[in-house]
Amino acid sequence: MDLTRNSGDSLDVPRGLADEGKLYRRCDPEALTFETTADLEGSVAFAGQDRAAEAVRFGIGMRGSGFNIFALGPDDTDKREIVRHFLEERAGEEPVPEDLCYLNNFQDASRPKAVCLPPGTGRKLLGMMDRFLEELAPALTTVFESEEYQSRIQAETEQTTQEEQEAMEALQQETQEKNLALLRTPGGFVFAPTKDGEPIPPDALAQLSEKDRKKVEADIEAMQEKLKTIFLRLPKAKRELRERIRFLDRDMARTLVKDLLEEVRDAFGDNKDIQEHLDSIEEDVADNLEILKDVGRTGKGQEGEGAPLAGVPVGLGRATGGEAHWPVASEHPILRRYRVNVAVDHGESEHAPVVYLDHPTYQNLAGSVEYQPLQGALVTDFNLIRPGALHRANGGYLLLDAERVLLQPFSWEGLKRALQSRELRIESPGQMMGLMSTVTLEPAPVALDIKLVLLGSRRLFYLLAGLEPDFPELFKVEADFDDRMERTRETEELFAGLIAGAVNREELAPFRKEAVAKVIERSARMAGDSEKLSVRTRSILDLLRESAHWAEQAGADTVGPEHVQEAIDHSIYRAGRLRDRIQEEIERNTIFIDTEGARVGQVNGLSVLQLGNFAFGHPTRITARVRPGRGEVVDIEREVELSGPIHSKGVLILAGFLGGRYARERPLSLSASLVFEQSYSGVEGDSASSAELYALLSALSEIPLKQSIAVTGSVNQHGQIQPVGGINEKVEGFFDVCDRRGPSGEQGVMIPAANVKNLMLRDDVVRSILDGRFHLWPVETVDQGMEILTGRTMGAQEDGGFPEDTVNAAVESRLLALAETMRRFGNGSQETQPHA
Amino acid sequence: MPDLQGGLEELLIGTVLAAVDGSEYGLAALQAAVRIAALLDAELRVLHVEDSDLLGLPSVPWIKEMDPLSGEIRQLQAVEVERKVRWESTRVRRALDRVLVHTQLRWSFSVTRGRVVSELLEAAKTADLISLGVRRHSLGLGPGSSARAVIEHSGKPVMMVWRGARMGKRVCVLFDGSPEALKGLALACRLTRDRDSELFLILDAPGEERARLVEAAASSLRSAEDAGAEISIVPREAAWKVACHLRRLACGLLVIPRAAMQRSEAVAAGIREGLECPLLILG
């Protein structure tokens, strides 16, 4: 420690830390082996992530069940890019998975079939089937209007018609021979007697003789029987004719479809599923021949002719009102069922897929079945099945943000179900919840072979590991991404490569090596440690972009250190409104902070405020008062519930220190109160516990503390000063207050000695310290700190007491007086003593 | 061969008679008659005959009605027959109101009671064209006896209309070069003139006569102003081909000489069974 002290009871202010290398560790541009980042190829941002990289490599390589990866760590470490890099590297060596097609299930349209085909052949099948659909209806029309067909139908029809006609002609002939006529009535037929071929009028009929009447009656009865026989035989004959024509039609249709599908059969000869599907199409065409013939003739269907799909008669794409027109023949509802829905097409893929899904809703993840409105109802078919990311990534890798998955209803459960069953099922959440009453589909499940990588924070990982029973079984590989790395000459060079990679990817102007050095220094400051580098690449990337922006504004071809500094300054300025307001109020004495003179029981503590990504420090007045009591130290912040548990713990440690040093043999008969003055919000952390102890010792000894010095550091029961966070912000916060008021040359900050390695101070602060206008005192013990703050020696214990005129002696004397007061007032039952 | 202009003069149609009963095909005949009368600027006379023979039959107890669907034989009830006949008159009247509401036609409606064929033939004497509703598959015998009697004895063009048949803008003429065919061509020219209508000729002749027919038709058409038609050649034997062709053309009215109908019953049946539009028979 660079502390010096004069001999004697009264101390001068020591010089403090004045080594530039310890105040701000620079990166030497000359040590970098390039001139600008254009000279470097650049690297992927996984420098410093050896542990995580190893875990990811392991996870990718392990093919066993449940060896999925959870990449945990801070969000801005570019986990995704690093993981994606490894995945793509591995996927590049793996084969392209099969295409996935959905086909109509002719036995049950609500359960479409899923068929896997070699990569690229899905679209081939689609193309072939589309050609088939274009040809089918016109070909049917041509065949069924052909001379051969018509001749056969005519022959069949004529046979039946001739039989009917002969029967009727015979009947007519006999009717005429018997002087009768067959007349049509509103409800049927009657036989009426005729004369000269004309019906005899009813009044003339009434005058027929009994004999004639009976003869006519008998003739009519006989003819009625014959007509009845013909009537009863006619429907049967017509039915038989229809049946014969139907068989003929089916035969011709089958032959035609077989011919049209021959090319498809040959191309997919070894695929049993496709062959069976083609068989079904042949049968279905034969079953729906009349509709198809109509489509071929007019290119449109008739109302209500759509054969049902999924239990619903569909006319998807039908225009409202009037006749339905189908711009594309294959869009006709009867033809849609023969189409192919290529859900996953790997025709253009060269290797296994790597898919990142940034909006993992259940539908985007597991696929969905869409609907189309039709006459007020929602209808669907297998053509409306949409694949999810799991389908697209099947046979490869899928990256997901864990938090986003958990925030989406059903997504986590769906993902787990798929991983556990190793099957992909498309289910509608609305259907699961009973919110939809329309008919939906249940597509056949697909085997799932996927490596899943979840990206998330550490907190989320540990929460899932602790609370989700299935999590450990499904995510056995933990890739823990660090947010900082060791800072050495070698890692600085590595980091420069990382910067060059980012600059090249973002197509920014090249950074000169001095600018790169500045970025590296800034990275150390972001890490809060001169011996570490932050690998929070997103923040670094923002700095690079902003620096390039300022370089461009200045018309520079390359980015220099001045542009990096400008970017840093501007980002601090943009975020620094509250910091400036606090500084301003301190300068205007609205917030009471003394930076000169000395006060009893009062010290300048230092706090850090974190607002988003911006943190800044500022001084806070801490005061202490004592009186006789039972040895408790009252933390006013805690009493009003404005302090967190760590702060309260720090205060309670103070009583331990006091008891251990001054009241080993007798009770500690004081009551002390500590307060952060003008603090109206919560206080957390124990970094002010040393400052509170200094204020308490000052109040007890009644020795004033120098207000020109601000203090940070936590303390343990033995009086050792322990390191704290935010050291740079705290030093700069007090420096700014002093700088606004005009530096006196005596001001400075007392920091834990263990925090010296964390120093990466602002340039103006470093210059002031080196010029002696501001000071930095690293301390290891409370005694060192009290001596700096009071200018008096603490005094070591000798023969059970402390030397006179030392701080410790003054404290002990006061504690004895308080104990005597307590004794006189009878075991401390009355607490009416005046405050010290 | 008479020229086209002569045919036109012979077929001046000033009165269209629609013989209508309450059946679906009767009402279709009414609609077709309204349309053709409007196109030819003719007067429409609608006639409904209440069949006196039918009304008198219930008075003869031994004449019984037979239901064609069930084969049941039942007694004719005078009240029932009267009610049905009246109801048919009402239906015709209502249909008339419906179809005439937006036309400027000169029209009249009369209901007579008598023997159907006699009444129709009597009324046909003062008409130039008769529109008749007919049952399509009437026991495989073609038009019923009343319709056949009108076609054979009226000597006037008769338009047969089936249930569901609607008169459209495309008029086809089955052309065999006969005087009736020329009259039909002339009438078709008139029906398609000044409209966004189309006229088609279907040549019905053996191979060696077709060239002559084409020339005759072309010559006749040249003499008519603004006449233009597509000419299709169809072998007369292939009745189904005529039917297919008409369906493909979306034929709205087929004009055919009676002789062509009589030449082959197969042709007639093929046309009738495949036809979805009215059929106008000439000669």
Chai-1 contact restraints between the chains, C-beta under 6 A:
chainA,res_idxA,chainB,res_idxB,connection_type,confidence,min_distance_angstrom,max_distance_angstrom,comment,restraint_id
A,E145,B,C244,contact,1.0,0.0,6.0,A-B,restraint_1
A,Q150,B,W240,contact,1.0,0.0,6.0,A-B,restraint_2
A,T161,B,G140,contact,1.0,0.0,6.0,A-B,restraint_3
A,E164,B,G140,contact,1.0,0.0,6.0,A-B,restraint_4
A,Q165,B,G140,contact,1.0,0.0,6.0,A-B,restraint_5
A,M168,B,L139,contact,1.0,0.0,6.0,A-B,restraint_6
A,M168,B,L141,contact,1.0,0.0,6.0,A-B,restraint_7
A,T185,B,E65,contact,1.0,0.0,6.0,A-B,restraint_8
A,P186,B,K84,contact,1.0,0.0,6.0,A-B,restraint_9
A,G187,B,E65,contact,1.0,0.0,6.0,A-B,restraint_10
A,G188,B,E65,contact,1.0,0.0,6.0,A-B,restraint_11
A,G188,B,M66,contact,1.0,0.0,6.0,A-B,restraint_12
A,G188,B,D67,contact,1.0,0.0,6.0,A-B,restraint_13
A,G188,B,P68,contact,1.0,0.0,6.0,A-B,restraint_14
A,F189,B,M66,contact,1.0,0.0,6.0,A-B,restraint_15
A,V190,B,I63,contact,1.0,0.0,6.0,A-B,restraint_16
A,V190,B,E65,contact,1.0,0.0,6.0,A-B,restraint_17
A,P199,B,D53,contact,1.0,0.0,6.0,A-B,restraint_18
A,P202,B,G56,contact,1.0,0.0,6.0,A-B,restraint_19
A,P202,B,S59,contact,1.0,0.0,6.0,A-B,restraint_20
A,P202,B,V60,contact,1.0,0.0,6.0,A-B,restraint_21
A,L205,B,V60,contact,1.0,0.0,6.0,A-B,restraint_22
A,E217,B,W62,contact,1.0,0.0,6.0,A-B,restraint_23
A,Q224,B,M66,contact,1.0,0.0,6.0,A-B,restraint_24
A,Q224,B,I73,contact,1.0,0.0,6.0,A-B,restraint_25
A,K228,B,G71,contact,1.0,0.0,6.0,A-B,restraint_26
A,F231,B,P68,contact,1.0,0.0,6.0,A-B,restraint_27
A,F231,B,G71,contact,1.0,0.0,6.0,A-B,restraint_28
A,L232,B,G71,contact,1.0,0.0,6.0,A-B,restraint_29
